Amino acid sequence: MTSVHQHPGHALEGPSLDDLRAQWSDELRSRGRRVTKQRIAVLTAVHRHQHSPAENIVTYVRDELPNITVQSVYVVLADLTDIELLRKFQPPNTPALYETRASDNHHHALCVVCGRIEDVDCAIGEAPCLTPSETHGMSIIAADVVYRGICQSCRSSEEGTGSPDPHAAHAAPTSSGLTAH
């Protein structure tokens, strides 16, 4: 299983899980969906493990629902993405990742060494955050930006090893592009 390194406690800040489940239930109903244990389990798993690929989400959901099929999790992920309770994004050279922060046009910062991903608020504060030089007749509604850099932890490790190449001093990403932990 691959994972994305995140700031400890990143997904657990804010309302309690019970409050979130009640909110998700209301949002599901308002979007014409039934509240099911599968949908709530997927939302809970993604909330606890932001920026996770589907294969990891299957494992996390199975902690709560051991008999759920892989196909069921993928169907629920697609449905929750379609109704915008989840956001799916795909940084270069990685599988698609999911997050519960779906109602705004934020961006992501990706550490090129360890794979850590953090949310970055929109620079302007409203979508689409960026204005292209040419729209080709399109009405632009969103801009997806991935900032690439080296996180503080990896920079500190680099300084400790004296390695001039930040990639040489750290775990290599897996075939999915994410660092296995």
C-alpha positions as CSV (number, residue, x, y, z in Angstrom):
1,M,0.0,0.0,0.0
2,T,1.2,3.5,-0.8
3,S,0.5,6.6,1.2
4,V,1.0,10.3,1.0
5,H,2.9,11.8,3.9
6,Q,0.8,14.5,5.6
7,H,1.2,16.9,8.4
8,P,0.1,14.9,11.6
9,G,-3.5,15.6,12.4
10,H,-4.1,17.3,9.1
11,A,-7.4,15.5,8.4
12,L,-8.7,15.5,11.9
13,E,-8.8,19.2,12.6
14,G,-12.2,20.9,12.9
15,P,-15.6,19.4,13.6
16,S,-16.0,16.0,15.4
17,L,-16.5,12.9,13.3
18,D,-20.1,12.6,14.5
19,D,-20.8,16.2,13.4
20,L,-19.2,15.5,10.1
21,R,-21.2,12.3,9.6
22,A,-24.4,14.2,10.3
23,Q,-23.3,17.0,7.9
24,W,-22.5,14.4,5.2
25,S,-25.9,12.7,5.7
26,D,-27.6,16.0,5.2
27,E,-25.6,16.8,2.1
28,L,-26.2,13.3,0.6
29,R,-30.0,13.8,1.1
30,S,-29.9,17.3,-0.3
31,R,-28.2,15.9,-3.5
32,G,-30.8,13.2,-3.8
33,R,-28.7,10.3,-2.5
34,R,-29.5,7.8,0.2
35,V,-27.4,7.8,3.3
36,T,-25.7,4.4,3.3
37,K,-23.0,2.9,5.5
38,Q,-20.8,2.5,2.4
39,R,-21.0,6.2,1.5
40,I,-20.4,7.3,5.1
41,A,-17.5,4.8,5.5
42,V,-15.8,6.2,2.3
43,L,-16.3,9.8,3.4
44,T,-14.8,8.9,6.8
45,A,-11.8,7.1,5.3
46,V,-11.1,10.0,2.9
47,H,-11.5,12.6,5.7
48,R,-9.0,10.6,7.9
49,H,-6.6,10.1,5.1
50,Q,-6.7,13.1,2.8
51,H,-4.9,12.9,-0.6
52,S,-5.1,9.1,-0.7
53,P,-5.4,6.9,-3.8
54,A,-8.4,4.7,-4.3
55,E,-6.4,1.5,-3.5
56,N,-5.6,2.9,0.0
57,I,-9.2,4.0,0.5
58,V,-10.4,0.5,-0.1
59,T,-8.1,-0.7,2.7
60,Y,-9.2,2.1,5.1
61,V,-12.9,1.4,4.4
62,R,-12.4,-2.3,5.0
63,D,-11.3,-1.5,8.5
64,E,-14.9,-0.5,9.1
65,L,-16.7,-2.7,6.5
66,P,-14.5,-5.8,6.0
67,N,-16.8,-7.3,3.3
68,I,-17.1,-4.3,1.0
69,T,-15.8,-5.1,-2.5
70,V,-13.2,-3.1,-4.3
71,Q,-15.8,-2.3,-7.0
72,S,-18.2,-0.9,-4.4
73,V,-15.6,1.5,-3.1
74,Y,-14.7,2.7,-6.6
75,V,-18.4,3.2,-7.4
76,V,-19.0,5.2,-4.2
77,L,-15.8,7.3,-4.9
78,A,-17.1,8.1,-8.4
79,D,-20.6,9.0,-7.1
80,L,-19.3,11.2,-4.3
81,T,-17.0,12.9,-6.7
82,D,-19.8,13.5,-9.2
83,I,-22.0,15.1,-6.5
84,E,-18.9,17.1,-5.3
85,L,-18.7,15.7,-1.8
86,L,-15.2,14.5,-2.7
87,R,-12.6,16.0,-5.0
88,K,-10.5,13.9,-7.2
89,F,-7.2,15.3,-8.5
90,Q,-4.2,13.7,-10.1
91,P,-0.7,15.2,-9.8
92,P,1.7,14.2,-12.5
93,N,3.1,10.6,-12.3
94,T,0.7,9.6,-9.5
95,P,-2.6,7.8,-9.3
96,A,-5.7,9.9,-8.7
97,L,-6.0,11.1,-5.2
98,Y,-9.2,12.0,-3.2
99,E,-9.9,14.6,-0.6
100,T,-13.0,15.9,1.2
101,R,-12.2,19.6,0.6
102,A,-14.3,19.8,-2.5
103,S,-16.2,23.1,-2.2
104,D,-13.5,25.5,-3.1
105,N,-10.8,26.1,-5.8
106,H,-7.7,25.4,-3.7
107,H,-4.4,24.1,-5.0
108,H,-1.7,21.6,-3.8
109,A,1.9,21.7,-2.8
110,L,3.8,18.5,-3.5
111,C,7.2,17.6,-2.0
112,V,9.2,16.1,-4.8
113,V,11.3,14.1,-2.3
114,C,8.8,12.4,0.0
115,G,5.5,12.9,-1.8
116,R,3.9,14.9,1.0
117,I,0.9,16.9,-0.3
118,E,-0.6,19.9,1.4
119,D,-3.6,22.1,0.5
120,V,-2.8,25.7,-0.6
121,D,-5.5,28.2,-0.5
122,C,-6.4,30.1,-3.7
123,A,-4.1,33.1,-4.1
124,I,-6.9,35.4,-5.1
125,G,-9.6,33.9,-2.8
126,E,-12.1,33.1,-5.6
127,A,-12.2,30.8,-8.6
128,P,-10.5,30.5,-10.9
129,C,-7.6,32.1,-9.1
130,L,-5.6,32.5,-12.3
131,T,-6.5,34.3,-15.5
132,P,-5.2,32.6,-18.7
133,S,-3.8,34.8,-21.5
134,E,-6.2,33.1,-23.9
135,T,-9.5,31.4,-23.0
136,H,-10.3,30.1,-26.5
137,G,-13.9,31.1,-26.0
138,M,-14.2,29.1,-22.7
139,S,-15.7,30.5,-19.5
140,I,-13.0,29.4,-17.1
141,I,-14.4,28.1,-13.8
142,A,-11.4,26.6,-12.0
143,A,-7.6,26.4,-12.2
144,D,-5.7,23.4,-10.9
145,V,-2.2,24.2,-9.7
146,V,0.4,21.8,-8.2
147,Y,3.3,23.6,-6.6
148,R,6.4,21.4,-6.5
149,G,9.1,21.8,-3.9
150,I,10.9,20.3,-1.0
151,C,9.2,20.2,2.4
152,Q,10.8,21.4,5.5
153,S,11.4,17.9,6.9
154,C,13.2,16.8,3.7
155,R,15.2,20.0,3.6
156,S,16.3,19.4,7.2
157,S,17.3,15.8,6.4
158,E,19.2,17.1,3.4
159,E,21.1,19.5,5.5
160,G,21.9,16.7,8.0
161,T,23.3,14.4,5.3
162,G,25.1,17.1,3.3
163,S,23.7,15.5,0.2
164,P,23.6,18.0,-2.7
165,D,20.9,16.0,-4.4
166,P,17.7,16.0,-2.3
167,H,16.5,12.9,-4.1
168,A,19.5,10.8,-3.2
169,A,19.1,11.2,0.6
170,H,15.5,10.0,0.8
171,A,13.2,7.1,0.0
172,A,12.4,6.7,-3.6
173,P,8.8,7.0,-4.7
174,T,7.0,3.8,-5.5
175,S,5.8,3.0,-9.0
176,S,2.6,5.0,-8.3
177,G,4.8,8.0,-7.6
178,L,4.0,8.1,-3.9
179,T,6.4,7.3,-1.2
180,A,5.7,4.0,0.7
181,H,5.6,4.4,4.5
